[in-house]
Amino acid sequence: MSWLSVLLVAVPALLLSAWWTLALWLRLPGGRTLRGAGAALWSGLVLCLFVLLWRGQVALAAAAFAAAQLLLALWWHGIRPSNVRRWADEVAEQLHGEIDGDTVTLAQVRNFGWRSLGDYDARWETRRYALSGLRSVDVLLSHWMGPAIAHTLVSFGFDDGRYLAFSIEIRKERGEAYSALGGFFKQFEAILVAADERDIVRLRSNVRGEDVYLYRLHMPAPAMRSLFLAYLAEADALRRRPRWYHTATGNCTTIVFEMARRIVGGLPFDYRLLLSGYLPEYLHQVGGLAPGHSVAELRRAGCINERARAADQAADFSQRIRAGVPGIEAP
């Protein structure tokens, strides 16, 4: 067997083996000791297989590797998402919507009163909205790890002055912390949170101290309505069938994109949907932001942190954070 043939077999096998090592380390049941032992045993087996390959026993190495892959794949397939765990308070409830003609009734809308990350008043409310009263859609980007990485929220405005923000998030269990790496390995279920902006936006700008930017989307009324209903359908789907959150392919931005593409055909996929901190450049390119302004101007005017801190828990928080944002008329 030539060196080139060995490399063509060994390199993909090595990459796959490294992936399984991480999967065992992160998802094998039990504590750190058991997970570490499982990852170490797998790494030792892989080393033995490569020794066999080096000695020219290709058939034996390939058969053993294939059998190990089958066993690991069966184990991996058996790790299923669930809606029944000891959830953290802020993701304990799932949104449920009912439509009756023009009226939408939403149960389990979050409206927490945050004083700090560990000190809050937990409130889940039932709210009603008129679909005919839908007037605007805004996208908010909360930068929590540099300019390229941001969490995406979409907020709908109604003619009665209320705003409702939707956010696709990880559904953490109590005591669990976010891990971008864990998001590749079935560590978190996905949840759709609908919340008052004084909760979900203020949490990021005032409590966590993240940099939050707001942009008015340029959308016709039918598309706004369709996107709002798509969110309700997504919430219903997650209630009926839980799904894993995935850092790259099933995150806060890519899921919104998939919903939007069902409404506006022909939207191109773009790397900026993965590096969501650059989402404004993408939205500007496809004509989704207020016309007549550069991205730099929209970003500068859309930074809401100073206005959010000044408004804090004021009843008109949503109106005050939008002051001066292009495309939004002054009240």
C-alpha positions as CSV (number, residue, x, y, z in Angstrom):
1,M,0.0,0.0,0.0
2,S,1.5,3.4,-1.1
3,W,2.2,6.3,1.3
4,L,-0.4,8.3,-0.5
5,S,-3.1,5.6,0.0
6,V,-2.2,5.4,3.7
7,L,-2.6,9.2,4.0
8,L,-5.9,9.2,2.2
9,V,-7.2,6.7,4.7
10,A,-5.4,7.9,7.8
11,V,-6.2,11.6,7.7
12,P,-10.0,11.3,7.5
13,A,-9.9,8.5,10.1
14,L,-7.8,10.7,12.4
15,L,-10.2,13.6,12.1
16,L,-13.2,11.4,12.7
17,S,-11.5,9.8,15.7
18,A,-10.8,13.2,17.2
19,W,-14.5,14.1,16.8
20,W,-15.5,11.0,18.6
21,T,-13.0,11.7,21.4
22,L,-14.6,15.0,22.0
23,A,-18.1,13.5,21.8
24,L,-17.2,10.9,24.5
25,W,-15.6,13.5,26.7
26,L,-18.6,15.8,26.5
27,R,-21.6,13.4,26.3
28,L,-20.7,10.1,27.9
29,P,-22.9,9.5,31.0
30,G,-21.3,9.9,34.4
31,G,-18.8,12.3,35.9
32,R,-15.5,13.7,34.6
33,T,-13.6,10.5,35.5
34,L,-15.8,8.2,33.6
35,R,-15.9,10.5,30.6
36,G,-12.2,10.9,30.6
37,A,-11.7,7.1,30.9
38,G,-14.0,6.6,27.9
39,A,-12.2,9.2,25.8
40,A,-8.8,7.7,26.8
41,L,-9.9,4.1,25.9
42,W,-11.2,5.3,22.5
43,S,-7.9,7.1,21.9
44,G,-6.0,4.0,22.8
45,L,-8.0,1.9,20.5
46,V,-7.5,4.3,17.6
47,L,-3.7,4.2,18.3
48,C,-3.8,0.4,18.1
49,L,-5.7,0.6,14.8
50,F,-3.1,2.9,13.4
51,V,-0.3,0.5,14.4
52,L,-2.1,-2.2,12.5
53,L,-2.4,0.1,9.5
54,W,1.3,0.9,9.7
55,R,2.2,-2.8,9.8
56,G,0.2,-3.3,6.6
57,Q,-2.8,-5.1,8.2
58,V,-5.2,-2.9,6.4
59,A,-8.2,-5.3,6.3
60,L,-8.1,-6.0,10.0
61,A,-7.7,-2.3,10.9
62,A,-10.5,-1.3,8.6
63,A,-12.9,-3.9,9.9
64,A,-12.1,-3.0,13.6
65,F,-12.5,0.7,12.8
66,A,-15.9,0.1,11.0
67,A,-17.2,-1.9,13.9
68,A,-16.2,0.8,16.4
69,Q,-17.8,3.4,14.3
70,L,-21.1,1.4,14.2
71,L,-21.2,1.0,18.0
72,L,-20.5,4.7,18.5
73,A,-23.1,5.7,15.9
74,L,-25.7,3.6,17.7
75,W,-24.8,5.2,21.0
76,W,-24.9,8.7,19.5
77,H,-28.3,8.1,17.8
78,G,-29.6,7.1,21.2
79,I,-28.9,10.5,22.7
80,R,-32.3,12.2,22.2
81,P,-33.5,15.7,23.0
82,S,-36.1,16.1,25.7
83,N,-38.5,18.8,27.0
84,V,-38.4,17.3,30.5
85,R,-35.4,18.3,32.6
86,R,-34.5,20.5,35.5
87,W,-34.4,23.7,33.5
88,A,-32.9,27.0,34.5
89,D,-35.6,29.5,35.5
90,E,-35.3,31.7,32.5
91,V,-36.0,28.8,30.1
92,A,-38.3,26.8,32.3
93,E,-41.5,27.5,30.3
94,Q,-42.2,27.0,26.6
95,L,-44.1,29.5,24.5
96,H,-47.6,28.4,23.3
97,G,-49.7,30.4,20.8
98,E,-53.3,30.2,19.7
99,I,-54.8,32.1,16.8
100,D,-58.5,33.0,16.7
101,G,-59.2,35.1,13.7
102,D,-57.2,38.3,14.1
103,T,-56.3,37.7,17.7
104,V,-53.2,35.8,18.8
105,T,-53.0,34.6,22.4
106,L,-49.6,33.8,23.7
107,A,-49.0,31.9,26.9
108,Q,-45.7,31.8,28.7
109,V,-44.4,35.2,27.6
110,R,-41.3,36.0,29.7
111,N,-41.2,39.3,31.6
112,F,-38.5,38.8,34.2
113,G,-37.4,41.7,36.4
114,W,-33.6,41.5,36.4
115,R,-31.6,43.1,39.1
116,S,-28.5,40.9,38.4
117,L,-27.9,37.6,36.8
118,G,-28.7,35.8,40.0
119,D,-31.3,38.2,41.4
120,Y,-34.6,38.5,39.5
121,D,-38.4,38.3,39.7
122,A,-39.6,35.5,37.6
123,R,-42.8,36.3,35.7
124,W,-44.5,34.3,32.9
125,E,-47.5,36.1,31.4
126,T,-50.3,35.5,28.9
127,R,-50.6,38.3,26.3
128,R,-52.9,39.0,23.4
129,Y,-52.0,40.7,20.1
130,A,-54.0,41.7,17.0
131,L,-52.3,40.6,13.8
132,S,-53.8,43.6,12.1
133,G,-51.9,45.8,14.5
134,L,-48.5,44.6,13.5
135,R,-46.5,47.6,12.4
136,S,-42.8,46.9,12.4
137,V,-40.0,44.3,12.7
138,D,-36.6,45.1,14.2
139,V,-33.5,42.9,14.5
140,L,-31.3,43.3,17.6
141,L,-27.7,42.0,17.8
142,S,-26.1,41.5,21.2
143,H,-22.3,41.2,20.9
144,W,-21.0,39.1,23.7
145,M,-17.7,37.8,22.3
146,G,-16.1,40.4,20.0
147,P,-17.3,42.0,16.8
148,A,-17.9,38.8,14.8
149,I,-20.1,36.9,17.3
150,A,-23.6,38.2,18.3
151,H,-26.9,36.8,19.6
152,T,-29.8,37.6,17.3
153,L,-33.2,38.7,18.5
154,V,-36.2,39.7,16.3
155,S,-38.7,42.1,17.8
156,F,-42.2,42.9,16.5
157,G,-43.9,46.2,17.1
158,F,-47.7,46.8,17.4
159,D,-49.8,49.8,16.9
160,D,-50.6,49.9,20.7
161,G,-47.0,50.7,21.4
162,R,-46.0,47.2,22.6
163,Y,-43.1,45.2,21.4
164,L,-42.5,41.5,21.6
165,A,-39.1,40.0,21.1
166,F,-38.3,36.5,20.0
167,S,-35.0,34.7,20.7
168,I,-33.8,31.2,19.8
169,E,-31.6,30.1,22.7
170,I,-30.0,27.1,24.4
171,R,-32.3,25.5,27.0
172,K,-29.9,25.3,29.9
173,E,-30.4,23.0,32.8
174,R,-30.0,24.3,36.3
175,G,-26.3,25.0,37.0
176,E,-25.4,24.6,33.4
177,A,-23.3,27.2,31.4
178,Y,-23.2,27.9,27.7
179,S,-20.4,26.2,25.7
180,A,-19.9,26.9,22.0
181,L,-18.1,23.6,21.8
182,G,-20.9,21.7,23.6
183,G,-23.3,23.2,21.0
184,F,-21.7,20.9,18.4
185,F,-22.2,17.8,20.5
186,K,-25.9,17.6,21.6
187,Q,-25.3,19.3,24.9
188,F,-28.3,21.8,24.7
189,E,-31.8,21.6,23.5
190,A,-33.2,24.7,21.6
191,I,-36.0,26.8,22.9
192,L,-37.9,29.8,21.5
193,V,-38.4,32.5,24.0
194,A,-40.9,35.3,23.6
195,A,-40.3,38.2,26.0
196,D,-40.9,41.8,26.9
197,E,-38.0,43.9,25.7
198,R,-37.5,45.3,29.3
199,D,-36.6,41.7,30.1
200,I,-34.7,40.2,27.2
201,V,-33.1,43.3,25.7
202,R,-32.4,45.0,29.1
203,L,-30.8,41.8,30.4
204,R,-28.2,42.0,27.7
205,S,-27.5,45.8,27.6
206,N,-27.9,46.7,31.3
207,V,-27.3,43.5,33.3
208,R,-24.7,41.6,31.2
209,G,-23.1,44.7,29.7
210,E,-23.1,43.4,26.2
211,D,-23.0,45.8,23.2
212,V,-26.5,45.8,21.7
213,Y,-27.5,47.2,18.3
214,L,-31.0,47.7,16.9
215,Y,-31.9,47.9,13.2
216,R,-35.3,48.5,11.6
217,L,-36.0,45.9,9.0
218,H,-37.5,47.1,5.7
219,M,-40.3,44.6,5.2
220,P,-43.8,44.7,3.6
221,A,-46.7,44.1,6.0
222,P,-47.6,40.6,4.6
223,A,-44.0,39.5,5.2
224,M,-44.1,40.8,8.8
225,R,-47.2,38.8,9.5
226,S,-45.8,35.7,7.9
227,L,-42.6,35.9,9.9
228,F,-44.6,36.4,13.1
229,L,-46.7,33.3,12.4
230,A,-43.5,31.4,11.4
231,Y,-42.2,32.1,15.0
232,L,-45.4,30.7,16.4
233,A,-45.1,27.6,14.2
234,E,-41.5,27.2,15.4
235,A,-42.6,27.4,19.0
236,D,-45.3,24.8,18.4
237,A,-42.8,22.5,16.6
238,L,-40.4,22.6,19.5
239,R,-43.2,21.9,22.0
240,R,-44.2,18.8,20.1
241,R,-40.8,17.6,19.2
242,P,-37.7,18.9,21.0
243,R,-34.6,19.6,19.0
244,W,-30.9,20.1,19.7
245,Y,-29.4,23.5,19.5
246,H,-26.4,23.4,17.1
247,T,-23.7,26.1,17.3
248,A,-23.2,26.3,13.5
249,T,-26.4,24.9,11.8
250,G,-29.2,25.4,14.3
251,N,-28.5,28.6,16.2
252,C,-30.2,31.9,16.9
253,T,-29.4,33.3,13.4
254,T,-29.6,30.4,11.0
255,I,-33.1,29.4,12.2
256,V,-34.3,32.9,11.7
257,F,-32.8,32.8,8.2
258,E,-34.6,29.5,7.4
259,M,-37.9,31.0,8.4
260,A,-37.3,34.2,6.4
261,R,-36.2,32.3,3.3
262,R,-39.6,30.5,3.3
263,I,-41.2,33.9,3.1
264,V,-38.8,35.8,0.8
265,G,-37.6,33.3,-1.8
266,G,-34.1,33.6,-3.2
267,L,-32.3,34.8,-0.1
268,P,-28.7,33.6,-0.5
269,F,-26.8,31.8,2.2
270,D,-23.8,33.7,3.4
271,Y,-21.0,33.3,5.9
272,R,-22.3,36.3,7.8
273,L,-25.2,34.2,8.9
274,L,-22.7,32.1,10.9
275,L,-20.6,35.1,12.0
276,S,-23.7,36.9,13.0
277,G,-21.9,40.0,14.2
278,Y,-21.6,40.9,10.5
279,L,-25.3,40.3,9.8
280,P,-26.1,44.0,9.2
281,E,-23.8,44.0,6.2
282,Y,-25.7,41.0,4.8
283,L,-29.1,42.6,5.5
284,H,-28.0,45.8,3.9
285,Q,-26.8,44.0,0.8
286,V,-30.2,42.3,0.3
287,G,-32.1,45.5,0.9
288,G,-33.4,44.6,4.3
289,L,-32.4,47.7,6.2
290,A,-33.5,51.3,6.1
291,P,-32.5,52.7,2.7
292,G,-30.3,55.8,2.2
293,H,-27.8,54.9,5.0
294,S,-24.5,53.2,5.1
295,V,-23.9,50.2,7.4
296,A,-21.6,52.3,9.5
297,E,-24.3,55.0,9.9
298,L,-26.9,52.4,10.8
299,R,-24.6,50.7,13.3
300,R,-23.6,54.0,15.0
301,A,-27.3,55.1,15.3
302,G,-28.4,51.7,16.3
303,C,-26.2,51.3,19.4
304,I,-28.8,51.3,22.2
305,N,-26.7,50.8,25.3
306,E,-26.6,54.4,26.5
307,R,-30.3,54.9,25.9
308,A,-31.1,51.5,27.5
309,R,-29.2,52.4,30.7
310,A,-30.9,55.7,30.8
311,A,-34.4,54.1,30.3
312,D,-33.6,51.1,32.6
313,Q,-37.0,49.8,33.8
314,A,-39.1,52.7,32.5
315,A,-42.5,51.9,31.0
316,D,-41.5,53.4,27.7
317,F,-38.2,51.5,27.5
318,S,-38.9,50.2,24.0
319,Q,-39.7,53.7,22.6
320,R,-36.6,55.3,24.2
321,I,-34.1,52.7,22.9
322,R,-35.3,53.4,19.4
323,A,-34.8,57.2,19.5
324,G,-32.8,58.2,16.4
325,V,-32.6,54.8,14.8
326,P,-32.9,55.2,11.0
327,G,-36.2,54.1,9.6
328,I,-38.1,54.6,12.8
329,E,-40.4,57.6,13.0
330,A,-40.2,59.7,16.2
331,P,-43.4,59.2,18.4
